[in-house]
Amino acid sequence: MKQKFDVTSLPNVVASVHAAFAQFDPADRIRPGQTVAVAVGSRGTHDLKDLVSATVACLKSLQLKPFIIPAMGSHGGGTAEGQRQVLAELGITESSVGAPVVSSMDVVSFGRVASGAEVFFAKDALDADHIVAINRIKPHTAFRSEVESGLCKILAVGCGRQKGAANMHKYDLARTIVPAARRIMEKTSVLCGLAVTENALGGTNSLKLARPQEFVEIDRQFLETAWQLLPRIPLEDLDVLLVDEMGKNVSGAGMDPNVIGFWRREGGIRKPDYRILIVLDLTPHSHGNATGIGMADLTTRRVVDSIDWDATYLNAFTSGVLRSARMPIPLEHDRLALEVALNRIPDPGSLRMARIVNTGELETFWATKALLPELRAQKNITVDAVPLELQFNDQGRLLPATH
């Protein structure tokens, strides 16, 4: 199956960043030679290197001295070196973006906000003269609000490092992120933020350079756009969903609950209702962090053997979603996992099963014959009706699907 998404994207991301800075005049706030901490997160933003390098170049053109700081809470195992490595694997190094990477887990406290959450902030960012945040705006994987993942969140959670992120997640994020971000903006010199939306295939759909007083409104506006662009599986009812891989570079939750069903992470209405979910692999970029594995029902011994339990548990403790680190039943190999799932289906001829690469790659997916009538009825779906047999190697590992 091939889905047709809105794939509108900026023709030249670097040029768009430069154009945004050309309209930005902070002359009354800056002096030549001042330092700028550029906060960069760990999410799999498609054009991250271009966004960061262009931002660095623009800051240098203003005669400022930018440096990069990780703004990713507890990711990278909650260590300075681990977070530096995460950025490097995302293409963010001193040589690639033209600015040094400074990684530390030290934070300072800005007191508590009304929800009770204590606001922590990166000390190295506070030591800089100014701060610039870069983040993709998208629906969050754990709560619903007018402001979810975006500029406010990278300040309030990402820049809080492990200690700050853990504290924030003890409270209602929907009520805490905006007040915490405002507290940070009161206490620091946030110069601007680069907000980005992505289309369903990962291309940069739009971007805007926001002044700190615009962060909340830009987060709201861009979140509406992000919901419209969010890729989904065009089926509400499945016996089995087969997921080739999960990982932190796919979603902060390993698998996006907005795709597989929010109920699998937080409970509630089973919509969409995918009754058995199988995960076959963990991406190398996850470094063993299998946060989100608890949303699966079945997995493989291969996944279990690749898990870094310390990193996974730290992520679960930080987010407060302990069930995200629970273990599904591990089977010896892919074929056995599928056999166990299919043995639960009374009539194999009516099996409603779909296969996806991961929750971030949904343009192409595979489905069983019983699903063809409803898929053909959808105008944005192209069906290749030539049947494909699932192929396994001698070790029972499922081979990549073909188009």
For each residue, the residues with C-beta under 8 A, 3 or more apart:
1: 364 365 366 367 375 381 382 383 384
2: 363 364 381 382 384
3: 200 231 234 362 363 364 365 380 381
4: 380 381 382
5: 199 200 201 229 231 363 380
6: 199 200 228 229
7: 199 200 201 203
8: 199 205
9: 199 203 204 205
10: 13 16 203 204 205 206 207
11: 15
12: 15 16
13: 10 16 17 47 50 51 54 204 207
14: 17 18 50 53 54
15: 11 12 18 19
16: 10 12 13 19 20 204 207
17: 13 14 20 21 50 51 54 55 58 194 207 209
18: 14 15 21 22 54 57 58
19: 15 16 22 23
20: 16 17 23 24 194 207 208 209
21: 17 18 24 55 58 61 62 209
22: 18 19
23: 19 20 209
24: 20 21 192 209 211
25:
26: 29 30 62 191 192
27: 30
28:
29: 26 130 189 191
30: 26 27 34 62 64 129 130 191
31: 34 129
32: 63 64
33: 63 64 65
34: 30 31 64 65 129 130
35: 64 65 66 67 127 128 129 130
36: 59 64 65 66 67 128 129 130 131 132 191
37: 66 67 68 69 102 122 124 125 127 128 130 131 132
38: 52 55 56 59 66 67 68 69 99 131 132 133 134
39: 69 71 122 125 131 132 133 134 135 154 155 158 159
40: 48 52 68 69 70 71 87 92 134
41: 45 70 71 72 134 135 154 158
42: 70 72 75 76 83 86 87 90 248
43: 135 136 138 149 252
44: 48 90 249 250 285 360
45: 41 48 51 90 135 136 196 198
46: 198 202 203 204
47: 13 50 51 196 203 204
48: 40 44 45 51 52 90 91 92 134
49: 52 53 90 91 92 96 97
50: 13 14 17 47 53 54
51: 13 17 45 47 48 54 55 134 194 196 204 207
52: 38 40 48 49 55 56 68 92 97 134
53: 14 49 50 56 57 96 97 98
54: 13 14 17 18 50 51 57 58
55: 17 21 38 51 52 58 59 66 132 134 194
56: 38 52 53 59 60 66 68 97 98 99
57: 18 53 54 60 61 98
58: 17 18 21 54 55 61 62
59: 36 38 55 56 62 64 66 132
60: 56 57 63 64 65 66 98
61: 21 57 58
62: 21 26 30 58 59
63: 32 33 60
64: 30 32 33 34 35 36 59 60 130
65: 33 34 35 36 60
66: 35 36 37 38 55 56 59 60 99 132
67: 35 36 37 38 99 100 101 102 128
68: 37 38 40 52 56 87 92 94 97 99 100 101 102
69: 37 38 39 40 101 102 103 104 122 124 125 159
70: 40 41 42 75 76 83 84 86 87 101 103
71: 39 40 41 122 133 154 155 158 159
72: 41 42 75 76 83 86 158
73: 157 158 160 161 162 164 165 166 318
74: 78 161 162 165 166 314 315 318 319
75: 42 70 72 78 82 83 86 248 289 315
76: 42 70 72 79 81 82 83 84 85 86 287
77: 82 287 289 308 310 311 314
78: 74 75 82 105 162 311 314 318
79: 76 82 83 105
80: 83 84 103 104 105
81: 76 84 85 103
82: 75 76 77 78 79 85 86 287 311
83: 42 70 72 75 76 79 80 86 87 103 105
84: 70 76 80 81 87 88 101 103
85: 76 81 82 88 89 287
86: 42 70 72 75 76 82 83 89 90 287
87: 40 42 68 70 83 84 90 92 93 101 103
88: 84 85 91 92 93 101
89: 85 86 285
90: 42 44 45 48 49 86 87 249
91: 48 49 88 96
92: 40 48 49 52 68 87 88 96 97 101
93: 87 88 96 97 101
94: 68 97 98 99 100 101
95: 98
96: 49 53 91 92 93
97: 49 52 53 56 68 92 93 94
98: 53 56 57 60 94 95
99: 38 56 66 67 68 94
100: 67 68 94
101: 67 68 69 70 84 87 88 92 93 94
102: 37 67 68 69 124
103: 69 70 80 81 83 84 87
104: 69 80 122 123 124
105: 78 79 80 83 161 162 163
106: 122 123 124 161
107: 120 121 122 123 160 161 163 164
108: 120 121 123 126
109: 118 119 120 121
110: 119 120 121 183 184 187
111: 118 119 183
112: 116 117 118 119
113: 116 117 119 176 179 180 183
114: 175 179
115: 171 172 175 176 179
116: 112 113 171
117: 112 113 167 168 170 171 176 180
118: 109 111 112 167
119: 109 110 111 112 113 156 160 164 180 183 184
120: 107 108 109 110 160 161 163 164 167
121: 107 108 109 110 125 126 155 159 160 164 184 187 188
122: 37 39 69 71 104 106 107 125 126 159 160 161
123: 104 106 107 108 126 127
124: 37 69 102 104 106 127 128
125: 37 39 69 121 122 128 131 159 188
126: 108 121 122 123 188
127: 35 37 123 124
128: 35 36 37 67 124 125 131
129: 30 31 34 35 36 189
130: 29 30 34 35 36 37 64 189 190 191
131: 36 37 38 39 125 128 159 188 189 190 191
132: 36 37 38 39 55 59 66 190 191 192 193 194
133: 38 39 71 151 154 155 159 190 192 193 194
134: 38 39 40 41 48 51 52 55 154 193 194 196
135: 39 41 43 45 149 150 151 153 154 158 193 194 195 196
136: 43 45 149 150 196 197 198
137: 148 149 150 151 195 196 197 218 219 222 223 225 226
138: 43 148 149 150 197 198 223 226 230
139: 148 149 223 226 227 230 258
140: 143 144 145 148 149 153 173
141: 251 252 253 256 257 258 265
142: 173 253 257 265 266 319 321
143: 140 148 172 173 174
144: 140 148 174
145: 140 148 173 174 177
146: 220 223
147: 150 152 153 177 178 216 219 220 223
148: 137 138 139 140 143 144 145 153 177 219 223
149: 43 135 136 137 138 139 140 153 252
150: 135 136 137 138 147 153 154 195 215 218 219 222 223
151: 133 135 137 154 155 181 193 195 210 215 218 219
152: 147 155 156 177 178 180 181 215 216 219
153: 135 140 147 148 149 150 156 157 158 177 181 219
154: 39 41 71 133 134 135 150 151 157 158 159 193
155: 39 71 121 133 151 152 158 159 180 181 184 185 190 215
156: 119 152 153 159 160 164 168 176 177 178 180 181 184
157: 73 153 154 160 164 165 168 169 173 177
158: 39 41 71 72 73 135 153 154 155 165
159: 39 69 71 121 122 125 131 133 154 155 156 164 184
160: 73 107 119 120 121 122 156 157 163 164 165 167 168
161: 73 74 105 106 107 120 122 164 165
162: 73 74 78 105 165 166 314 318
163: 105 107 120 160 166 167
164: 73 107 119 120 121 156 157 159 160 161 167 168
165: 73 74 157 158 160 161 162 168 169 318 319
166: 73 74 162 163 169 170 317 318 320
167: 117 118 120 160 163 164 170 171
168: 117 156 157 160 164 165 171 173 176 177 180
169: 157 165 166 173 318 319 320 321
170: 117 166 167 320
171: 115 116 117 167 168 175 176
172: 115 143 175 176
173: 140 142 143 145 157 168 169 176 177
174: 143 144 145 177
175: 114 115 171 172 179
176: 113 115 117 156 168 171 172 173 179 180
177: 145 147 148 152 153 156 157 168 173 174 180 181
178: 147 152 156 181 182 216
179: 113 114 115 175 176 182 183
180: 113 117 119 152 155 156 168 176 177 183 184
181: 151 152 153 155 156 177 178 184 185 215 216
182: 178 179 185 186 216
183: 110 111 113 119 179 180 186 187
184: 110 119 121 155 156 159 180 181 187 188 190
185: 155 181 182 188 190 212 215
186: 182 183
187: 110 121 183 184
188: 121 125 126 131 184 185
189: 29 129 130 131
190: 130 131 132 133 155 184 185 193 212 215
191: 26 29 30 36 130 131 132 212
192: 24 26 132 133 209 210 211 212
193: 132 133 134 135 151 154 190 209 210 212 215 218
194: 17 20 51 55 132 133 134 135 207 208 209 210
195: 135 137 150 151 207 208 209 210 218 219 222
196: 45 47 51 134 135 136 137 204 206 207
197: 136 137 138 204 205 206 207 222 225 226 229
198: 45 46 136 138 202 203 204 205 226 229
199: 5 6 7 8 9 202 203 204 205 229
200: 3 5 6 7 229 230 231 362 363
201: 5 7 363
202: 46 198 199 360
203: 7 9 10 46 47 198 199
204: 9 10 13 16 46 47 51 196 197 198 199 207
205: 8 9 10 197 198 199 225 229
206: 10 196 197 222 225
207: 10 13 16 17 20 51 194 195 196 197 204
208: 20 194 195 218 222
209: 17 20 21 23 24 192 193 194 195
210: 151 192 193 194 195 214 215 218
211: 24 192 214 215
212: 185 190 191 192 193 215
213:
214: 210 211 217 218
215: 150 151 152 155 181 185 190 193 210 211 212 218 219
216: 147 152 178 181 182 219 220
217: 214 220 221
218: 137 150 151 193 195 208 210 214 215 221 222
219: 137 147 148 150 151 152 153 195 215 216 222 223
220: 146 147 216 217 223 224
221: 217 218 224 225
222: 137 150 195 197 206 208 218 219 225 226
223: 137 138 139 146 147 148 150 219 220 226 227
224: 220 221 227 228
225: 137 197 205 206 221 222 228 229
226: 137 138 139 197 198 222 223 229 230
227: 139 223 224 230
228: 6 224 225
229: 5 6 197 198 199 200 205 225 226
230: 138 139 200 226 227 258
231: 3 5 200 259 360 362 363
232: 258 259 362
233: 241 259 272 354 356 362 365
234: 3 375 378 380 381
235: 238 272 352 354 367 371 374 375
236: 271 272 273
237: 272 273 352
238: 235 241 272 273 274 275 352 353 354
239: 275 276 341 344 345 351 352 353
240: 274 275 276 277 278 341 342 345 351 352 353 354
241: 233 238 260 274 276 277 278 353 354 355 356
242: 278 280 338 353 354 355 356
243: 246 255 260 277 278 279 280 296 355 356 358 359
244: 280 281 355 356 357 358 398 400 401
245: 250 279 280 281 282 283 357 358
246: 243 250 251 254 255 279 281 282 283 286 290 292 293 296 358 359
247: 250 251 254 282 283 285 286 358
248: 42 75 251 252 254 283 285 286 287 289 291
249: 44 90 283 285 286
250: 44 245 246 247 254 255 256 283 358 359 360
251: 141 246 247 248 254 255 256 292 359 360
252: 43 141 149 248 291
253: 141 142 256 257 265 291 292 295 324
254: 246 247 248 250 251 286 290 291 292 293 295 324
255: 243 246 250 251 259 260 279 292 295 296 358 359
256: 141 250 251 253 259 260 359 360
257: 141 142 253 260 261 262 264 265 266 295
258: 139 141 230 232 262
259: 231 232 233 255 256 359 362
260: 241 243 255 256 257 264 272 274 277 295 359
261: 257 264 270 271 272 273 274
262: 257 258 265 266 268
263: 266 267 268 269 270 271
264: 257 260 261 277 295
265: 141 142 253 257 262 292 295 321 323 324
266: 142 257 262 263 321
267: 263
268: 262 263
269: 263
270: 261 263 273
271: 236 261 263
272: 233 235 236 237 238 260 261
273: 236 237 238 261 270
274: 238 240 241 260 261 277
275: 238 239 240
276: 239 240 241 297 298 341 344
277: 240 241 243 260 264 274 295 296 297 298
278: 240 241 242 243 296 297 298 299 337 338 341
279: 243 245 246 255 282 293 296 298 299 300 303 328
280: 242 243 244 245 299 300 302 303 334 337 398
281: 244 245 246 300 302 303
282: 245 246 247 279 286 288 290 293 303 306 307
283: 245 246 247 248 249 250 286 358
284: 287
285: 44 89 247 248 249
286: 246 247 248 249 254 282 283 289 290
287: 76 77 82 85 86 248 284 308 311
288: 282 306 307 308 311 312
289: 75 77 248 286 308 311 312 315
290: 246 254 282 286 293 303 306 307 308 312 325
291: 248 252 253 254 312 315 316 319 324 325
292: 246 251 253 254 255 265 295 324
293: 246 254 279 282 290 296 299 303 307 312 324 325 326 327 328
294: 323 324 325 326 327 328
295: 253 254 255 257 260 264 265 277 292 324
296: 243 246 255 277 278 279 293 299 328
297: 276 277 278 328 329 341
298: 276 277 278 279 328 329 330 331 337 340 341
299: 278 279 280 293 296 303 304 327 328 329 330 331 337
300: 279 280 281 303 304 330 331 332 333 334 337
301: 304 305 330 331 332 333
302: 280 281 305 306 333 397
303: 279 280 281 282 290 293 299 300 306 307 330
304: 299 300 301 307 327 330
305: 301 302
306: 282 288 290 302 303
307: 282 288 290 293 303 304 312
308: 77 287 288 289 290 311 312
309: 312 313
310: 77 313 314
311: 77 78 82 287 288 289 308 314 315
312: 288 289 290 291 293 307 308 309 315 316 325
313: 309 310 316 317 325
314: 74 77 78 162 310 311 317 318
315: 74 75 289 291 311 312 318 319 324 325
316: 291 312 313 319 320 321 322 324 325
317: 166 313 314 320 322
318: 73 74 78 162 165 166 169 314 315
319: 74 142 165 169 291 315 316 324
320: 166 169 170 316 317
321: 142 169 265 266 316 324
322: 316 317 325 326
323: 265 294 326
324: 253 254 265 291 292 293 294 295 315 316 319 321
325: 290 291 293 294 312 313 315 316 322
326: 293 294 322 323
327: 293 294 299 304 330
328: 279 293 294 296 297 298 299
329: 297 298 299 340
330: 298 299 300 301 303 304 327
331: 298 299 300 301 336 337 340
332: 300 301 336 396
333: 300 301 302 336 337 392 395 396 397
334: 280 300 337 338 392 396 397 398
335: 338 339 392 396 397 398
336: 331 332 333 339 340 396
337: 278 280 298 299 300 331 333 334 340 341
338: 242 278 334 335 341 342 390 398
339: 335 336 342 343
340: 298 329 331 336 337 343 344
341: 239 240 276 278 297 298 337 338 344 345
342: 240 338 339 345 348 351
343: 339 340
344: 239 276 340 341
345: 239 240 341 342 348 350 351
346:
347: 350 351
348: 342 345 351
349: 370
350: 345 347 370
351: 239 240 342 345 347 348 368 370
352: 235 237 238 239 240 368 370 371
353: 238 239 240 241 242 367 368 371
354: 233 235 238 240 241 242 365 366 367 368 371
355: 241 242 243 244 365 366 367 401
356: 233 241 242 243 244 359 361 362 365 366
357: 244 245 361 364 365 401
358: 243 244 245 246 247 250 255 283 361
359: 243 246 250 251 255 256 259 260 356 362
360: 44 202 231 250 251 256
361: 356 357 358 364
362: 3 200 231 232 233 259 356 359 365
363: 2 3 5 200 201 231
364: 1 2 3 357 361 403
365: 1 3 233 354 355 356 357 362
366: 1 354 355 356 388 401
367: 1 235 353 354 355 371 372 375
368: 351 352 353 354 371
369: 372 387
370: 349 350 351 352
371: 235 352 353 354 367 368 374 375
372: 367 369 375 376 383 385
373: 376 377
374: 235 371 377 378
375: 1 234 235 367 371 372 378 381 383
376: 372 373 381 383
377: 373 374
378: 234 374 375 381
379:
380: 3 4 5 234
381: 1 2 3 4 234 375 376 378
382: 1 2 4
383: 1 372 375 376
384: 1 2 403
385: 372
386:
387: 369
388: 366 401 402
389:
390: 338 398
391: 398 399
392: 333 334 335 396 397 398 399
393: 396 397 399
394:
395: 333
396: 332 333 334 335 336 392 393
397: 302 333 334 335 392 393
398: 244 280 334 335 338 390 391 392
399: 391 392 393
400: 244
401: 244 355 357 366 388
402: 388
403: 364 384
